[in-house]
Amino acid sequence: MSLNLGTILQAGAADHPDSPVLRLGDFSMTYGELDAAARGVATSLQERGIEMNDKIAVLIPNVPEFTISYFGILYAGATVVPINVLATAVEVDYFLRESKSKILIAHTSFGDVGSEGAKLASVPFVSAGDEGVGTLAEMTKSVPIEGLAQTSPDDTAVILYTSGTTGKPKGAELTHS
C-alpha cells in the first residue's frame, strides 16, 4: 500500500483549487497555486538527484516558503528535516550531518547562518524568500511532476529534532501514517 502525507494538499487542491490556503500580510496563495509550486519544487529536487527517502533540511520560519518546501519535499518522496530558526551555524552543521541531509533550504532572514552551516557540512544551499537562479522561487517554476512519489506508510516523512536536554539533539522520525 502507498501513502504519502502530501495527499493532504493534493486533496485540498482537487476539492478547492481556487480557495486560499496561505495568507501572510497582502500575500495569498490558493490550494491550486500551492500544489503547482510544490510539484515544481519536487521536480527540481529530482533534477538535482534527490531520490526516495533522501533528507532535505529546511531552515524557514512560519512563512509560505516553509509550506511550499514542506510539500515539495514530500511530493518528491524525500524526508523533511525542519531546523529551528534560532540554531547557530554550528548547530545547523550538526543537524545536516546527523540527518544526512542532501540540501538545505533556508530563508533569507537566516541566510548567513544557513549558508555557513551548509558550507561546514558540505551541503548545497538553496535560498528561500528571494528571486533568482538557485532559489526556492526558481524551483517552484519547474515543470510540475505528474503525481506524488509512492511512499509507504512506514517511510519517514519528517524528522524532528529534540531539544537535546540530556546530550546532543536526536532526530524523532515521523512516518507518513
VOPAGU-2260 file (C-alpha; in pm, 1 decimal, decimal comma):
REM VOPAGU-2260
SITE   aa  ch    i         X         Y         Z
SITE  MET   A    0       0,0       0,0       0,0
SITE  SER   A    1     121,8     350,2     -84,1
SITE  LEU   A    2      66,9     652,2     140,4
SITE  ASN   A    3     224,3     996,3     101,1
SITE  LEU   A    4     145,1    1271,5     350,8
SITE  GLY   A    5     135,9    1506,0      52,6
SITE  THR   A    6    -208,5    1367,0     -33,4
SITE  ILE   A    7    -345,5    1617,9     220,9
SITE  LEU   A    8    -255,5    1906,4     -10,3
SITE  GLN   A    9    -341,2    1706,7    -320,7
SITE  ALA   A   10    -696,6    1650,9    -191,8
SITE  GLY   A   11    -737,7    2016,8     -97,0
SITE  ALA   A   12    -620,5    2124,8    -441,1
SITE  ALA   A   13    -861,9    1884,0    -610,1
SITE  ASP   A   14   -1159,0    1990,9    -396,6
SITE  HIS   A   15   -1090,2    2366,4    -360,6
SITE  PRO   A   16    -828,7    2474,7    -617,9
SITE  ASP   A   17    -926,5    2843,2    -606,7
SITE  SER   A   18    -968,3    2872,7    -228,8
SITE  PRO   A   19    -698,6    3049,3     -29,8
SITE  VAL   A   20    -476,8    2818,2     175,6
SITE  LEU   A   21    -190,0    3053,7     273,4
SITE  ARG   A   22    -201,0    3417,6     373,8
SITE  LEU   A   23      67,4    3648,8     505,0
SITE  GLY   A   24       0,4    4021,1     500,6
SITE  ASP   A   25    -104,9    4105,8     145,2
SITE  PHE   A   26      19,8    3771,6      14,0
SITE  SER   A   27    -234,9    3499,6     -59,4
SITE  MET   A   28    -196,5    3159,9    -226,4
SITE  THR   A   29    -468,4    2916,5    -331,8
SITE  TYR   A   30    -463,7    2539,9    -291,1
SITE  GLY   A   31    -408,1    2506,9    -666,1
SITE  GLU   A   32    -116,5    2750,9    -662,9
SITE  LEU   A   33      43,8    2579,6    -362,7
SITE  ASP   A   34       1,6    2239,0    -526,0
SITE  ALA   A   35     163,3    2362,2    -850,3
SITE  ALA   A   36     451,5    2528,0    -660,4
SITE  ALA   A   37     511,6    2212,5    -452,3
SITE  ARG   A   38     508,3    1999,2    -767,6
SITE  GLY   A   39     766,9    2232,7    -922,4
SITE  VAL   A   40     987,6    2200,8    -614,0
SITE  ALA   A   41     954,8    1821,1    -633,0
SITE  THR   A   42    1064,1    1822,8    -998,1
SITE  SER   A   43    1358,7    2047,7    -919,2
SITE  LEU   A   44    1466,8    1825,5    -629,6
SITE  GLN   A   45    1453,1    1518,0    -851,1
SITE  GLU   A   46    1652,0    1701,7   -1120,4
SITE  ARG   A   47    1915,6    1771,7    -851,8
SITE  GLY   A   48    1946,1    1397,2    -790,7
SITE  ILE   A   49    1721,0    1370,7    -485,3
SITE  GLU   A   50    1578,5    1021,1    -450,5
SITE  MET   A   51    1316,7     849,4    -235,5
SITE  ASN   A   52    1382,1     887,7     138,2
SITE  ASP   A   53    1668,7    1136,6      95,2
SITE  LYS   A   54    1664,5    1405,5     362,9
SITE  ILE   A   55    1613,5    1775,4     283,5
SITE  ALA   A   56    1664,9    2025,9     566,3
SITE  VAL   A   57    1453,5    2339,2     596,9
SITE  LEU   A   58    1557,3    2648,4     795,1
SITE  ILE   A   59    1249,7    2862,9     737,9
SITE  PRO   A   60    1014,6    3036,0     985,3
SITE  ASN   A   61     635,6    3012,1     969,4
SITE  VAL   A   62     600,6    3178,5     627,2
SITE  PRO   A   63     464,0    3048,7     293,8
SITE  GLU   A   64     806,3    2926,5     178,5
SITE  PHE   A   65     804,7    2670,7     460,8
SITE  THR   A   66     478,7    2515,7     340,2
SITE  ILE   A   67     590,9    2521,7     -24,6
SITE  SER   A   68     918,1    2348,1      68,0
SITE  TYR   A   69     747,9    2101,4     301,9
SITE  PHE   A   70     501,2    1972,2      44,2
SITE  GLY   A   71     753,9    1984,9    -241,2
SITE  ILE   A   72     985,8    1761,1     -41,1
SITE  LEU   A   73     703,7    1519,0      40,6
SITE  TYR   A   74     582,2    1516,1    -320,7
SITE  ALA   A   75     934,9    1412,1    -425,2
SITE  GLY   A   76     926,9    1122,9    -176,2
SITE  ALA   A   77    1200,4    1277,5      35,6
SITE  THR   A   78    1203,5    1343,8     410,7
SITE  VAL   A   79    1159,0    1692,1     562,0
SITE  VAL   A   80    1410,3    1791,4     831,6
SITE  PRO   A   81    1290,8    2119,9     986,9
SITE  ILE   A   82    1564,8    2307,1    1171,9
SITE  ASN   A   83    1486,3    2558,6    1445,4
SITE  VAL   A   84    1543,6    2908,3    1307,5
SITE  LEU   A   85    1727,5    3001,0    1629,1
SITE  ALA   A   86    2001,7    2747,1    1553,0
SITE  THR   A   87    2360,3    2864,5    1510,9
SITE  ALA   A   88    2572,4    2774,8    1208,2
SITE  VAL   A   89    2748,5    2505,6    1413,8
SITE  GLU   A   90    2409,8    2358,1    1513,5
SITE  VAL   A   91    2288,5    2369,9    1152,3
SITE  ASP   A   92    2606,4    2182,8    1055,1
SITE  TYR   A   93    2528,8    1920,6    1322,6
SITE  PHE   A   94    2167,8    1872,8    1206,9
SITE  LEU   A   95    2271,2    1845,9     842,0
SITE  ARG   A   96    2542,0    1590,2     913,0
SITE  GLU   A   97    2344,3    1390,7    1170,1
SITE  SER   A   98    2036,2    1364,0     945,8
SITE  LYS   A   99    2247,8    1311,5     632,3
SITE  SER   A  100    2053,0    1590,3     459,6
SITE  LYS   A  101    2135,3    1635,2      91,3
SITE  ILE   A  102    2022,4    2000,5      60,5
SITE  LEU   A  103    1944,3    2291,1     295,4
SITE  ILE   A  104    1665,0    2530,5     201,4
SITE  ALA   A  105    1698,3    2841,7     420,1
SITE  HIS   A  106    1502,9    3166,0     434,3
SITE  THR   A  107    1693,3    3485,1     352,7
SITE  SER   A  108    1632,8    3602,5     712,2
SITE  PHE   A  109    1860,1    3316,9     821,7
SITE  GLY   A  110    2073,2    3300,1     508,6
SITE  ASP   A  111    2405,2    3377,6     677,6
SITE  VAL   A  112    2360,7    3108,2     942,4
SITE  GLY   A  113    2217,9    2866,0     686,5
SITE  SER   A  114    2485,8    2917,4     424,3
SITE  GLU   A  115    2763,9    2890,0     683,5
SITE  GLY   A  116    2612,1    2570,6     831,2
SITE  ALA   A  117    2566,5    2424,4     482,6
SITE  LYS   A  118    2925,9    2513,3     394,6
SITE  LEU   A  119    3054,9    2344,9     711,9
SITE  ALA   A  120    2855,5    2030,5     626,7
SITE  SER   A  121    2939,0    2046,1     253,3
SITE  VAL   A  122    2568,2    2051,9     166,9
SITE  PRO   A  123    2417,4    2252,3    -122,3
SITE  PHE   A  124    2229,9    2565,8     -12,4
SITE  VAL   A  125    1903,2    2697,5    -161,0
SITE  SER   A  126    1778,8    3043,0     -66,2
SITE  ALA   A  127    1409,2    3092,0       9,7
SITE  GLY   A  128    1241,9    3430,5      23,4
SITE  ASP   A  129    1411,6    3591,4    -274,5
SITE  GLU   A  130    1417,6    3553,6    -652,4
SITE  GLY   A  131    1683,2    3435,5    -893,7
SITE  VAL   A  132    1889,2    3138,6   -1001,1
SITE  GLY   A  133    1920,4    2860,2    -744,4
SITE  THR   A  134    1636,1    2988,1    -524,5
SITE  LEU   A  135    1319,5    2824,2    -399,9
SITE  ALA   A  136    1122,0    3066,2    -618,8
SITE  GLU   A  137    1303,2    2931,3    -924,9
SITE  MET   A  138    1236,9    2573,1    -811,4
SITE  THR   A  139     861,6    2638,2    -793,1
SITE  LYS   A  140     863,9    2732,2   -1162,5
SITE  SER   A  141     996,8    2393,0   -1276,1
SITE  VAL   A  142     760,2    2176,4   -1477,4
SITE  PRO   A  143     533,8    2020,0   -1211,9
SITE  ILE   A  144     563,6    1646,1   -1152,0
SITE  GLU   A  145     259,2    1443,9   -1254,5
SITE  GLY   A  146     192,2    1250,7    -935,3
SITE  LEU   A  147     320,1    1201,7    -586,0
SITE  ALA   A  148     609,2     971,3    -508,3
SITE  GLN   A  149     479,0     633,4    -397,7
SITE  THR   A  150     595,3     624,2     -36,9
SITE  SER   A  151     481,6     358,4     207,3
SITE  PRO   A  152     301,9     431,7     536,1
SITE  ASP   A  153     618,0     329,6     725,7
SITE  ASP   A  154     853,0     558,7     529,9
SITE  THR   A  155     980,3     859,2     724,4
SITE  ALA   A  156     804,3    1181,9     626,1
SITE  VAL   A  157     959,7    1421,3     880,2
SITE  ILE   A  158    1249,2    1413,1    1125,1
SITE  LEU   A  159    1201,6    1649,0    1420,7
SITE  TYR   A  160    1499,7    1711,6    1644,6
SITE  THR   A  161    1466,6    1703,3    2023,8
SITE  SER   A  162    1593,9    1986,3    2239,4
SITE  GLY   A  163    1893,7    1780,7    2347,5
SITE  THR   A  164    1839,2    1826,3    2721,6
SITE  THR   A  165    2037,5    1510,6    2807,6
SITE  GLY   A  166    2301,2    1538,3    2535,9
SITE  LYS   A  167    2303,3    1617,6    2165,7
SITE  PRO   A  168    1962,5    1658,5    1997,6
SITE  LYS   A  169    1827,8    1339,9    1843,3
SITE  GLY   A  170    1600,1    1303,9    1543,7
SITE  ALA   A  171    1249,2    1172,4    1607,7
SITE  GLU   A  172    1117,3    1010,1    1290,0
SITE  LEU   A  173     752,3    1062,3    1195,9
SITE  THR   A  174     614,1     833,0     926,4
SITE  HIS   A  175     364,1     909,6     652,1
SITE  SER   A  176      98,9     724,2     851,4
